[in-house]
Amino acid sequence: MKINKRFVCFGIAIFMGLCLGVDVKGQQVVVGDKPYKNDLTLVESKLRVGDLPGAIATLDTIIANYPDAAEVYYAKALLFGQARNLEVAIPLAEKAFEIEPKNLLFANYLVELHKSSANLSAAIPVVDRVIAVYPENASLYREKIMLLHATKQTDSALATYDEAVKKFGESDTLDVIKAEILVDTEKQDEAIKLLSPWVDKSSGIRQVYSTLAFIYLDKKQSKKAVEILNKGLKNSKDDLLYLDLADAYTGEGKSKPAFDALKQAFESGNVDYADKYRAMFTMLSGKSNLELDQVQELANILVLKYPRVADSHVAKGDILWRRGQLQEARSLFLTAIGINRGHIDAWRMLMNVELALNEADQAILHGFEALESNPNNPMLLYFTGLAYMVKDDTDNARKMMESALDNSGQENTYLQSLIYAGLGDLYHKLKMAEVSDVAYEEAIKLDSTNATAMNNYAYYLSERNEKLDVAEKFSKQSNELEPSSATFQDTYAWVLFKQANYKESLKWIEKAIRGSSPSAVLYDHYGDILYKNGNTKEAVKQWQKALSMQDAGSSLDVEKLKSKVEKKSYVE
C-alpha cells in the first residue's frame, strides 16, 4: 500500500490528539487514563513510519477488547475517511455516534461523511438525533434547513426556518439561509424584503450583503449592488466582499474600480487563497474585462504572498506565456513543479512552452520526468506524444498517444477529444486515412467545440477529394467557433474550392490573407482560387510568392508549383 505523507501526518495528529486528550478540529476527545491509551500510542508510532495496515490492525484489536471505545471507532473512521473509503468510514462513524450520542464531534463528522458520499438525505436523521439531545443549539437548525433544501424538501426547510425563528427569534444568520432558498425558488423580491432590514441594522454577517448584491446584479442593477457591498465592507469588515464588489463594478462596465477591488482582496490576509485563486482562474478563462497587465499584477501578488503554492507560479507563468515571454514562463512552470511534482497543469504548460520554443527534445525529457511522478497520466502521455510528432518520430508518438487513449477512461470528454484529435493527425501522417477519419469523428463526437479537430479533418478530406459535404460542414463549424482564425478560414476556402464554389472560396481566402502573416501554402491556395475565378495574372503573382517562401519543412509540392508558374495555369 502506497502511503501519502500528508495523510500519515494527519493521522499522527489525530492520534496525538486522542492520546493527550487535546482539542481535535475544535472538539475535545479525551482518552485520559483509559486502559487502551498505550495502544493508541502504538498506533501513532506505526503511522509515523507509514505502517497504515499495522495501525488499523491495532485499532481492530482495541475494538475487539473494548467494543464500546467510541473514540477508537471515530479514529478509525477518520483514517478511512481521509483515504476516501467512505463505505467503511460511515459505519464506523455511525458506531461512534451510537455509543456517544451527545458527542457533537462524532455527529459532525458523520454528517460530513454523508455529504461527501453525496447522500444528503442520510445526514438529516443524524442532525435530528443531535437536535433531540441539544434542542437549544441554533446552528443545528440552520444545518437542517440547508440539508432539507438541498434535498428538494424546500417546504420542510421553510417550516424548519419558522420553527427556529419561533424558538430562537429572528436573526440575520437564519434570514440569510431563507433568502438563499427564496433566490433558488425565484422569489428574489421576497429575499430583498427579508434582508434589507439587516443592512439598515448594520449586520456584521457578510452573506447579508453578498446575497443582496447577487440579486441586484441578476436584476441588472449593478449600481445598487455596489452600494450594498460598500456598506457590507464597512459593517462586516470582511474583505471577501471585495471579490463581489469587483463583479458589481464589472457589471457597471467599470474595469478600473473592478481591478482595484480585486487588488484589495488579493492583498488581504483575511481572504483565503482558494477564493483568490478562483478569481484568478476566472480571469485566465477569459471571463473578465481586465487588461493582461492588470491580471499579471494580480498574479504577481499571488506569487509574492504565496511563494510556496505551485498554482501561484502556474498562474503567472500562464500570463507570461500569453504575452510571448516564453523563457520567463518556463522558469515559473519549473518552479511550480519543484514545489509540487504532481501538478499536471504545470508539467503540461512547461512542455507546451518548450514545443513553442522548438525544443521538442527537452519537452520529451520533461514528459518522461513528469510520468515518473505521475505514472500513466493521459495528459502527460498525450503531450509527450505531441513532442514526438514534432520530431517526426511517429513510432514513439503512436506508442504515447495510444497509451494516452488507453489510460483516459476516467478522464473528462475534453481530454479524450484532444487525444482522439491527436491520433487523427498522427494516423493521417502515417497514411492511415480510414483510421484517421474515425479518430477525428470520435474527437468531434466527444467535444462538439473541438474546432481544431473539425478543421484538420475537413482539410485532409478536401486534400483527398473525399466526403466534401462533411468537410464543408465541419470547416464551417470550426469558423463559427473561432471566427478570427486565418488557418480555419483558409481551410474553408480550400473546401469550397474543391466543391467548385470559386466565388465564395475567393471571399474566404482573402479574409484569411488579411487576417494573418500568409504562409507559402496560403499563397499557393490563393493563386489556385484566383485562377479559377479568371484572374490568371494575379494568380501567377501569388504562386511566385509561394515559391519564394517555400523551404525544406514546407508541405508544398515544389515541382507542381513551378509548373503553375511556367505554364501560367492551374495544375491538378
Backbone torsions as a table, in degrees:
resi	resn	phi	psi	omega
1	MET	NA	126.3	179.0
2	LYS	-80.3	129.7	-176.2
3	ILE	-102.4	127.7	175.3
4	ASN	-82.6	125.8	-174.8
5	LYS	-61.3	-41.1	-179.4
6	ARG	-64.0	-36.9	179.2
7	PHE	-64.1	-44.2	-179.2
8	VAL	-64.5	-43.2	179.7
9	CYS	-60.3	-40.6	178.8
10	PHE	-64.2	-41.9	179.2
11	GLY	-61.8	-40.1	178.4
12	ILE	-62.9	-42.7	-180.0
13	ALA	-60.7	-39.7	178.1
14	ILE	-58.2	-48.6	-173.0
15	PHE	-75.7	-29.5	172.3
16	MET	-62.8	-40.1	177.8
17	GLY	-63.2	-42.7	-178.8
18	LEU	-67.4	-44.7	-175.1
19	CYS	-69.3	-36.9	-176.3
20	LEU	-90.3	-12.1	-179.4
21	GLY	72.6	35.1	-178.8
22	VAL	-100.7	175.6	-178.1
23	ASP	-68.7	127.1	177.8
24	VAL	-118.3	110.7	179.4
25	LYS	54.3	42.0	172.6
26	GLY	87.7	2.2	179.5
27	GLN	-130.4	157.5	-178.9
28	GLN	-98.0	123.2	173.3
29	VAL	-120.3	101.4	-172.4
30	VAL	-99.5	120.6	174.1
31	VAL	-93.8	-38.2	177.1
32	GLY	58.8	-129.1	-176.1
33	ASP	-104.0	28.8	179.7
34	LYS	-63.6	152.7	-171.6
35	PRO	-63.0	-17.6	-179.0
36	TYR	-100.4	14.5	-179.9
37	LYS	-58.7	-43.4	-178.8
38	ASN	-67.4	-32.3	178.1
39	ASP	-65.8	-37.1	177.8
40	LEU	-67.5	-33.5	175.4
41	THR	-64.0	-37.4	176.6
42	LEU	-64.6	-39.4	176.9
43	VAL	-60.0	-43.5	179.4
44	GLU	-59.1	-43.7	-178.5
45	SER	-66.0	-35.2	178.1
46	LYS	-67.0	-38.7	178.2
47	LEU	-65.5	-34.6	-179.5
48	ARG	-61.4	-31.8	-179.5
49	VAL	-98.0	8.2	176.2
50	GLY	81.9	16.1	-178.9
51	ASP	-91.1	74.1	-178.6
52	LEU	-66.1	-45.2	177.7
53	PRO	-58.2	-39.3	179.1
54	GLY	-65.8	-38.2	178.9
55	ALA	-64.6	-43.6	-179.5
56	ILE	-66.9	-38.0	178.3
57	ALA	-62.2	-38.7	178.2
58	THR	-66.1	-40.9	176.3
59	LEU	-60.7	-41.2	178.5
60	ASP	-61.7	-37.4	178.1
61	THR	-65.3	-42.2	178.0
62	ILE	-60.4	-45.8	-178.3
63	ILE	-63.1	-38.2	178.9
64	ALA	-63.0	-38.1	-178.1
65	ASN	-84.1	-28.3	-177.6
66	TYR	-133.6	77.4	-173.3
67	PRO	-64.5	-10.9	178.1
68	ASP	-105.4	18.7	-179.7
69	ALA	-81.0	82.4	-173.0
70	ALA	-57.0	-42.4	-176.8
71	GLU	-66.1	-22.6	178.3
72	VAL	-76.6	-40.3	173.1
73	TYR	-59.5	-42.9	-179.8
74	TYR	-62.3	-44.7	-179.4
75	ALA	-61.6	-42.3	178.9
76	LYS	-66.6	-38.3	176.7
77	ALA	-61.5	-39.9	178.2
78	LEU	-60.0	-44.3	-179.1
79	LEU	-62.9	-45.6	-180.0
80	PHE	-71.6	-32.5	176.4
81	GLY	-64.7	-41.4	177.1
82	GLN	-62.8	-32.1	178.9
83	ALA	-83.8	3.6	180.0
84	ARG	63.5	22.7	174.7
85	ASN	-93.6	77.6	-171.4
86	LEU	-72.4	-27.8	-180.0
87	GLU	-62.7	-31.1	176.9
88	VAL	-88.5	-39.5	-174.8
89	ALA	-64.9	-40.6	-174.2
90	ILE	-64.1	-48.3	178.1
91	PRO	-62.0	-33.2	178.7
92	LEU	-67.6	-44.5	177.9
93	ALA	-65.0	-37.6	177.4
94	GLU	-62.0	-41.1	179.8
95	LYS	-65.1	-42.6	178.7
96	ALA	-60.7	-43.5	-178.9
97	PHE	-69.3	-35.1	178.6
98	GLU	-63.7	-40.5	-179.2
99	ILE	-71.1	-39.5	-178.7
100	GLU	-125.5	78.4	-175.1
101	PRO	-68.5	-9.0	178.0
102	LYS	-94.7	-1.8	-176.0
103	ASN	-84.8	106.9	-178.1
104	LEU	-65.1	-32.8	179.2
105	LEU	-60.8	-46.5	-179.8
106	PHE	-64.2	-41.5	-179.7
107	ALA	-64.7	-45.5	179.8
108	ASN	-59.6	-41.9	-178.3
109	TYR	-68.1	-38.2	178.5
110	LEU	-63.4	-41.7	176.9
111	VAL	-61.1	-44.9	-179.6
112	GLU	-63.7	-35.9	177.1
113	LEU	-65.2	-42.0	177.5
114	HIS	-63.5	-38.8	176.6
115	LYS	-62.4	-44.6	-179.0
116	SER	-63.0	-30.1	179.4
117	SER	-86.9	6.0	179.5
118	ALA	62.7	27.0	177.7
119	ASN	-114.5	71.8	-175.9
120	LEU	-66.1	-31.7	-179.3
121	SER	-59.8	-35.3	-179.3
122	ALA	-70.4	-21.1	-179.3
123	ALA	-77.0	-26.6	-174.7
124	ILE	-63.1	-46.3	177.8
125	PRO	-61.1	-31.2	177.7
126	VAL	-63.4	-46.2	179.3
127	VAL	-63.1	-40.1	178.4
128	ASP	-60.8	-40.4	179.8
129	ARG	-64.2	-37.3	-179.8
130	VAL	-73.2	-37.9	177.7
131	ILE	-60.1	-37.4	179.3
132	ALA	-62.4	-30.7	179.5
133	VAL	-86.1	-37.3	-177.3
134	TYR	-123.7	70.6	-175.2
135	PRO	-67.4	-13.2	-179.4
136	GLU	-98.3	9.0	-179.0
137	ASN	-91.3	103.0	-175.7
138	ALA	-65.4	-31.5	-177.7
139	SER	-64.1	-29.1	178.7
140	LEU	-66.2	-37.5	177.8
141	TYR	-67.1	-39.3	178.4
142	ARG	-62.9	-41.6	178.2
143	GLU	-61.9	-41.7	-178.6
144	LYS	-66.4	-42.2	179.1
145	ILE	-57.4	-46.8	-177.9
146	MET	-65.4	-40.1	179.5
147	LEU	-66.6	-41.7	179.5
148	LEU	-62.9	-44.1	179.5
149	HIS	-65.6	-40.8	-178.8
150	ALA	-64.6	-25.9	178.4
151	THR	-98.0	21.6	175.5
152	LYS	63.5	28.8	173.8
153	GLN	-108.0	58.2	-171.0
154	THR	-64.5	-40.0	179.0
155	ASP	-61.1	-42.3	178.6
156	SER	-66.4	-36.4	178.2
157	ALA	-62.3	-44.7	-179.8
158	LEU	-68.8	-33.4	176.1
159	ALA	-65.6	-39.0	177.5
160	THR	-67.5	-35.6	174.8
161	TYR	-59.8	-48.4	-180.0
162	ASP	-59.8	-39.8	178.6
163	GLU	-63.3	-42.0	-179.1
164	ALA	-66.6	-41.7	179.0
165	VAL	-63.3	-41.9	178.9
166	LYS	-62.8	-36.7	-175.6
167	LYS	-82.0	-42.0	-172.4
168	PHE	-112.0	-9.0	-176.2
169	GLY	88.5	168.4	179.4
170	GLU	-67.2	146.4	176.7
171	SER	-153.7	153.2	179.3
172	ASP	-66.7	-34.1	-179.5
173	THR	-64.4	-41.5	177.6
174	LEU	-68.3	-41.7	-176.8
175	ASP	-68.5	-30.5	175.4
176	VAL	-62.5	-42.7	179.1
177	ILE	-63.6	-44.6	179.2
178	LYS	-64.3	-39.8	-179.8
179	ALA	-60.3	-40.2	178.7
180	GLU	-64.7	-36.4	175.3
181	ILE	-65.1	-42.5	179.2
182	LEU	-63.2	-39.3	177.4
183	VAL	-63.5	-44.4	179.9
184	ASP	-61.9	-29.8	-178.5
185	THR	-99.1	18.7	174.1
186	GLU	59.9	39.7	174.6
187	LYS	-115.9	60.5	-172.4
188	GLN	-65.0	-39.8	-178.3
189	ASP	-63.6	-36.3	176.8
190	GLU	-65.6	-37.8	179.1
191	ALA	-64.7	-41.6	178.4
192	ILE	-62.0	-45.2	179.9
193	LYS	-61.4	-35.4	-178.3
194	LEU	-72.1	-40.7	-172.7
195	LEU	-91.2	-26.5	-175.2
196	SER	-55.3	-40.2	178.2
197	PRO	-59.9	-29.2	179.8
198	TRP	-72.2	-27.9	173.3
199	VAL	-66.0	-44.0	179.6
200	ASP	-63.6	-29.8	179.1
201	LYS	-87.9	6.7	178.8
202	SER	58.2	45.3	177.5
203	SER	-52.7	142.7	177.3
204	GLY	-94.0	9.5	-178.9
205	ILE	-90.9	118.2	-177.5
206	ARG	-55.4	-42.2	-172.8
207	GLN	-63.1	-23.3	175.6
208	VAL	-57.4	-45.4	-174.8
209	TYR	-80.7	-39.5	-178.8
210	SER	-67.7	-36.4	178.6
211	THR	-67.8	-44.5	177.7
212	LEU	-62.7	-42.5	179.6
213	ALA	-62.2	-40.7	177.6
214	PHE	-58.3	-43.5	-179.0
215	ILE	-64.4	-46.1	-178.2
216	TYR	-65.9	-36.2	176.8
217	LEU	-65.4	-39.5	178.5
218	ASP	-64.5	-29.7	178.1
219	LYS	-87.0	6.8	-178.9
220	LYS	64.2	28.8	177.4
221	GLN	-108.9	64.7	-173.7
222	SER	-65.5	-32.5	179.0
223	LYS	-61.8	-41.7	177.9
224	LYS	-66.3	-37.9	178.3
225	ALA	-62.0	-42.9	178.7
226	VAL	-60.9	-43.8	-179.7
227	GLU	-60.1	-46.9	-179.1
228	ILE	-62.5	-44.5	-176.2
229	LEU	-67.7	-37.2	177.0
230	ASN	-64.5	-37.7	173.9
231	LYS	-64.3	-40.1	180.0
232	GLY	-62.8	-41.0	178.4
233	LEU	-62.9	-37.9	179.5
234	LYS	-70.0	-42.0	-173.3
235	ASN	-83.9	-37.4	-174.8
236	SER	-95.0	-21.7	-175.4
237	LYS	57.3	26.4	-178.6
238	ASP	-100.7	109.2	-174.8
239	ASP	-67.8	-13.0	177.9
240	LEU	-61.7	-24.9	179.1
241	LEU	-65.3	-18.0	176.8
242	TYR	-61.5	-33.1	177.9
243	LEU	-66.6	-40.7	176.0
244	ASP	-66.4	-37.3	179.5
245	LEU	-63.8	-37.6	176.8
246	ALA	-60.8	-42.5	177.3
247	ASP	-61.8	-40.2	-178.6
248	ALA	-66.4	-43.4	178.0
249	TYR	-64.7	-36.7	176.4
250	THR	-61.1	-39.7	177.6
251	GLY	-62.8	-27.1	176.6
252	GLU	-86.5	-3.6	-178.3
253	GLY	76.4	22.8	-178.4
254	LYS	-106.4	91.9	-173.8
255	SER	-72.3	-34.6	-178.7
256	LYS	-65.6	-52.0	175.8
257	PRO	-61.0	-34.0	178.0
258	ALA	-62.1	-44.5	178.0
259	PHE	-63.4	-43.0	-179.6
260	ASP	-61.2	-39.1	178.6
261	ALA	-66.1	-43.1	177.3
262	LEU	-61.4	-41.0	-179.1
263	LYS	-63.2	-40.0	176.9
264	GLN	-60.0	-43.9	-179.9
265	ALA	-65.3	-43.5	-177.0
266	PHE	-67.6	-31.9	-179.3
267	GLU	-84.2	-13.6	-177.9
268	SER	-74.0	137.2	174.4
269	GLY	-83.7	-2.7	-177.9
270	ASN	-100.6	1.1	176.0
271	VAL	-105.6	126.6	-177.5
272	ASP	-62.6	149.2	177.7
273	TYR	-57.7	-39.5	-176.7
274	ALA	-59.0	-38.8	179.3
275	ASP	-69.0	-38.8	178.3
276	LYS	-66.1	-41.6	-178.0
277	TYR	-68.0	-35.8	176.7
278	ARG	-60.5	-40.7	177.4
279	ALA	-64.9	-42.1	178.4
280	MET	-63.9	-41.1	179.5
281	PHE	-61.4	-39.7	177.7
282	THR	-61.1	-43.1	179.4
283	MET	-64.9	-42.8	-178.8
284	LEU	-69.9	-20.4	178.0
285	SER	-82.4	0.4	177.9
286	GLY	86.2	9.1	-178.4
287	LYS	-96.8	51.9	-178.4
288	SER	-156.0	150.5	177.6
289	ASN	-97.0	6.7	-178.6
290	LEU	-70.6	150.3	174.9
291	GLU	-76.3	158.5	-177.3
292	LEU	-62.0	-34.7	176.9
293	ASP	-59.7	-40.8	-179.4
294	GLN	-69.0	-41.7	178.4
295	VAL	-63.2	-39.5	179.3
296	GLN	-65.3	-37.7	178.0
297	GLU	-61.2	-39.4	177.6
298	LEU	-67.7	-39.1	177.1
299	ALA	-64.6	-37.3	177.2
300	ASN	-59.5	-39.8	179.2
301	ILE	-62.6	-43.0	179.2
302	LEU	-59.3	-44.4	-178.8
303	VAL	-64.6	-41.0	-179.3
304	LEU	-68.6	-39.5	-176.8
305	LYS	-84.6	-26.0	-177.4
306	TYR	-131.9	64.6	-175.4
307	PRO	-68.1	-16.4	-179.1
308	ARG	-103.3	14.2	175.9
309	VAL	-106.5	117.5	-174.6
310	ALA	-58.3	-39.1	-177.0
311	ASP	-59.5	-31.1	178.6
312	SER	-61.3	-46.5	-179.3
313	HIS	-69.3	-35.2	178.3
314	VAL	-64.8	-42.9	-179.5
315	ALA	-61.5	-47.5	179.4
316	LYS	-65.2	-40.1	177.9
317	GLY	-61.7	-39.1	178.1
318	ASP	-59.1	-43.6	-179.1
319	ILE	-66.5	-44.1	179.3
320	LEU	-63.6	-36.4	176.9
321	TRP	-59.9	-46.4	179.8
322	ARG	-63.7	-26.7	-179.8
323	ARG	-86.5	-0.4	179.1
324	GLY	84.1	8.1	178.7
325	GLN	-91.7	73.4	-168.6
326	LEU	-68.3	-41.2	-179.1
327	GLN	-64.6	-41.7	178.6
328	GLU	-64.9	-39.9	178.2
329	ALA	-62.9	-43.7	180.0
330	ARG	-59.0	-41.5	-179.9
331	SER	-59.7	-40.6	-179.9
332	LEU	-70.2	-37.9	177.6
333	PHE	-66.2	-37.0	176.7
334	LEU	-64.4	-39.2	176.9
335	THR	-62.1	-41.9	-178.5
336	ALA	-61.9	-45.1	-179.1
337	ILE	-73.7	-21.7	172.8
338	GLY	-66.9	-32.4	178.0
339	ILE	-79.8	-41.7	-175.2
340	ASN	-143.0	101.2	-177.5
341	ARG	-74.8	-6.1	176.4
342	GLY	-95.2	7.3	-177.5
343	HIS	-82.6	94.5	-173.8
344	ILE	-60.8	-42.9	-178.8
345	ASP	-62.8	-36.2	178.7
346	ALA	-63.9	-44.0	176.9
347	TRP	-62.7	-45.3	-178.8
348	ARG	-59.1	-47.3	-178.5
349	MET	-67.5	-36.7	176.7
350	LEU	-59.7	-47.6	-179.2
351	MET	-65.5	-37.9	179.1
352	ASN	-63.0	-43.2	178.1
353	VAL	-61.6	-42.7	-178.3
354	GLU	-67.1	-34.0	174.5
355	LEU	-67.2	-38.0	177.4
356	ALA	-66.1	-27.9	178.3
357	LEU	-86.8	6.6	-177.3
358	ASN	60.3	36.5	178.5
359	GLU	-115.5	64.1	-176.1
360	ALA	-63.5	-37.0	179.6
361	ASP	-61.1	-41.4	179.3
362	GLN	-67.1	-38.6	177.9
363	ALA	-62.5	-39.6	178.9
364	ILE	-65.0	-44.6	178.5
365	LEU	-59.0	-44.1	179.3
366	HIS	-69.3	-30.8	176.6
367	GLY	-60.9	-45.9	179.6
368	PHE	-69.5	-35.5	176.4
369	GLU	-63.0	-42.8	179.0
370	ALA	-63.8	-40.4	-178.0
371	LEU	-69.9	-23.4	174.5
372	GLU	-63.7	-39.6	-179.9
373	SER	-85.2	-22.0	-176.1
374	ASN	-135.5	69.7	-172.9
375	PRO	-56.0	136.1	174.0
376	ASN	61.9	20.8	177.7
377	ASN	-69.9	123.0	-173.3
378	PRO	-64.7	-34.5	178.4
379	MET	-63.3	-43.8	-179.2
380	LEU	-69.9	-37.4	175.7
381	LEU	-62.8	-40.8	179.9
382	TYR	-62.2	-48.5	-177.9
383	PHE	-69.9	-32.1	174.5
384	THR	-66.1	-39.3	174.9
385	GLY	-61.2	-41.5	176.8
386	LEU	-59.3	-41.8	-179.8
387	ALA	-62.5	-40.9	176.5
388	TYR	-64.8	-36.3	178.0
389	MET	-63.4	-39.0	177.8
390	VAL	-60.4	-34.8	178.9
391	LYS	-83.3	0.7	-176.7
392	ASP	62.9	24.8	175.5
393	ASP	-92.1	80.7	-171.7
394	THR	-69.6	-28.8	179.3
395	ASP	-63.4	-51.8	-179.9
396	ASN	-70.0	-34.0	177.1
397	ALA	-60.6	-43.4	-179.1
398	ARG	-65.6	-41.4	178.3
399	LYS	-58.6	-46.5	-177.4
400	MET	-67.5	-46.5	-177.7
401	MET	-64.1	-44.0	-179.3
402	GLU	-69.4	-32.9	175.1
403	SER	-67.4	-38.1	176.6
404	ALA	-60.2	-42.9	179.2
405	LEU	-64.8	-43.2	-179.1
406	ASP	-61.4	-30.0	-176.0
407	ASN	-100.0	10.0	-172.6
408	SER	-99.5	9.0	-174.2
409	GLY	-58.3	-33.4	-177.8
410	GLN	-95.7	3.8	-177.3
411	GLU	-87.8	168.8	178.0
412	ASN	-73.5	162.3	-175.9
413	THR	-67.6	-24.5	177.8
414	TYR	-60.3	-50.1	-179.7
415	LEU	-66.6	-41.6	178.8
416	GLN	-59.6	-38.7	178.2
417	SER	-64.0	-42.6	177.3
418	LEU	-58.3	-43.8	-177.5
419	ILE	-65.3	-45.5	178.8
420	TYR	-62.0	-39.6	178.4
421	ALA	-64.2	-40.8	176.5
422	GLY	-62.1	-39.8	177.0
423	LEU	-67.0	-35.0	175.6
424	GLY	-59.2	-45.7	177.5
425	ASP	-61.1	-44.5	-176.6
426	LEU	-66.5	-46.9	-179.1
427	TYR	-64.6	-33.1	174.2
428	HIS	-61.4	-44.3	-179.8
429	LYS	-61.6	-33.4	180.0
430	LEU	-85.2	6.2	179.2
431	LYS	61.9	33.9	176.2
432	MET	-104.7	70.3	-168.6
433	ALA	-59.1	-46.6	-175.8
434	GLU	-64.1	-43.1	179.6
435	VAL	-67.4	-38.0	177.4
436	SER	-59.9	-45.0	180.0
437	ASP	-60.7	-43.2	-179.9
438	VAL	-62.1	-41.3	-179.6
439	ALA	-63.2	-44.4	178.9
440	TYR	-62.5	-43.0	-178.8
441	GLU	-64.0	-37.5	177.7
442	GLU	-67.8	-39.8	178.5
443	ALA	-59.6	-44.2	-178.1
444	ILE	-70.7	-35.9	178.8
445	LYS	-65.5	-37.4	-179.5
446	LEU	-73.7	-33.6	-178.7
447	ASP	-141.4	103.3	-176.0
448	SER	-73.0	0.7	176.2
449	THR	-109.7	10.1	-179.4
450	ASN	-78.0	82.4	-174.3
451	ALA	-65.9	-34.2	-179.1
452	THR	-64.7	-42.4	177.4
453	ALA	-61.7	-42.3	178.5
454	MET	-61.4	-45.8	-178.3
455	ASN	-63.0	-49.1	-177.0
456	ASN	-64.6	-42.6	178.7
457	TYR	-60.6	-46.5	-179.6
458	ALA	-61.5	-42.2	-177.0
459	TYR	-65.8	-44.5	-177.8
460	TYR	-69.2	-33.7	174.0
461	LEU	-63.2	-42.6	-179.1
462	SER	-65.8	-36.3	178.2
463	GLU	-64.5	-30.5	179.4
464	ARG	-92.3	-2.5	-176.3
465	ASN	55.4	41.1	-178.9
466	GLU	-122.0	144.9	174.3
467	LYS	43.7	51.7	-176.1
468	LEU	-65.1	-26.0	176.0
469	ASP	-67.1	-39.0	176.8
470	VAL	-67.2	-43.0	179.4
471	ALA	-59.6	-44.7	-178.9
472	GLU	-64.0	-40.3	-179.5
473	LYS	-62.1	-49.7	-176.3
474	PHE	-73.0	-34.9	178.4
475	SER	-66.0	-39.9	177.7
476	LYS	-63.1	-43.6	179.4
477	GLN	-62.7	-39.5	-179.6
478	SER	-63.0	-37.1	178.2
479	ASN	-72.2	-30.1	175.4
480	GLU	-69.0	-35.2	179.2
481	LEU	-75.1	-38.1	-179.3
482	GLU	-132.8	79.3	-172.5
483	PRO	-68.8	-10.3	-178.6
484	SER	-103.1	8.0	-178.0
485	SER	-85.0	112.8	178.3
486	ALA	-64.6	-34.0	178.7
487	THR	-61.8	-45.4	-179.6
488	PHE	-67.7	-36.0	177.9
489	GLN	-64.4	-41.2	177.9
490	ASP	-61.4	-43.9	179.1
491	THR	-60.2	-45.5	-178.5
492	TYR	-63.4	-40.2	176.8
493	ALA	-59.5	-41.3	-176.5
494	TRP	-70.5	-38.1	176.4
495	VAL	-63.6	-45.2	178.2
496	LEU	-61.9	-37.6	176.7
497	PHE	-60.3	-44.9	-179.3
498	LYS	-67.3	-23.5	176.3
499	GLN	-87.5	4.2	-179.6
500	ALA	66.9	21.4	175.0
501	ASN	-92.6	70.1	-167.5
502	TYR	-69.3	-37.0	-177.8
503	LYS	-64.4	-47.3	179.2
504	GLU	-68.9	-35.2	178.2
505	SER	-59.5	-40.0	-179.4
506	LEU	-63.0	-40.0	178.9
507	LYS	-59.6	-42.8	-175.6
508	TRP	-75.3	-36.3	179.8
509	ILE	-69.7	-35.4	178.3
510	GLU	-69.8	-33.2	174.5
511	LYS	-63.8	-41.5	178.5
512	ALA	-65.9	-40.5	179.5
513	ILE	-62.4	-44.4	-177.8
514	ARG	-66.5	-29.8	-173.3
515	GLY	-99.0	16.9	-176.5
516	SER	-153.5	175.8	166.3
517	SER	-95.9	98.5	-167.9
518	PRO	-58.6	144.5	176.6
519	SER	-95.9	173.5	177.8
520	ALA	-60.9	-39.5	-179.8
521	VAL	-63.8	-40.9	-179.4
522	LEU	-64.3	-43.0	178.0
523	TYR	-65.5	-37.2	178.4
524	ASP	-62.7	-47.0	177.5
525	HIS	-60.9	-41.3	-179.5
526	TYR	-60.3	-42.4	178.3
527	GLY	-62.2	-45.5	179.8
528	ASP	-60.3	-43.6	-177.8
529	ILE	-68.6	-40.4	177.5
530	LEU	-60.4	-42.9	-179.0
531	TYR	-60.0	-45.2	-178.8
532	LYS	-69.3	-17.3	175.7
533	ASN	-94.4	9.8	174.1
534	GLY	86.0	11.9	-178.9
535	ASN	-108.9	75.1	-174.9
536	THR	-64.9	-43.0	-176.5
537	LYS	-59.0	-47.7	-178.9
538	GLU	-71.1	-31.6	178.2
539	ALA	-61.1	-45.0	179.8
540	VAL	-60.8	-40.2	178.6
541	LYS	-58.4	-42.7	-178.5
542	GLN	-70.1	-37.2	176.9
543	TRP	-65.3	-37.6	178.0
544	GLN	-64.7	-39.0	176.8
545	LYS	-62.4	-44.8	-179.9
546	ALA	-60.2	-42.6	-179.2
547	LEU	-63.6	-38.2	-178.5
548	SER	-72.1	-20.4	-176.4
549	MET	-97.2	-16.9	-173.3
550	GLN	-65.9	148.4	178.5
551	ASP	-140.8	-173.0	-174.3
552	ALA	-63.1	-28.1	-177.5
553	GLY	-90.3	2.0	-175.9
554	SER	-77.0	149.5	178.1
555	SER	-90.5	3.8	-177.9
556	LEU	-69.1	146.6	170.4
557	ASP	-86.8	97.2	-171.7
558	VAL	-63.3	-40.4	-178.1
559	GLU	-64.7	-39.7	177.7
560	LYS	-64.7	-40.9	-179.5
561	LEU	-63.6	-42.2	177.2
562	LYS	-62.0	-38.8	-179.9
563	SER	-64.0	-38.6	177.6
564	LYS	-61.4	-44.0	-177.9
565	VAL	-66.5	-44.2	-178.0
566	GLU	-66.1	-43.8	-176.3
567	LYS	-85.5	-11.1	-175.2
568	LYS	52.5	43.2	-174.9
569	SER	-152.3	149.7	175.8
570	TYR	-66.7	139.1	179.5
571	VAL	-122.6	125.7	178.4
572	GLU	-65.8	NA	NA
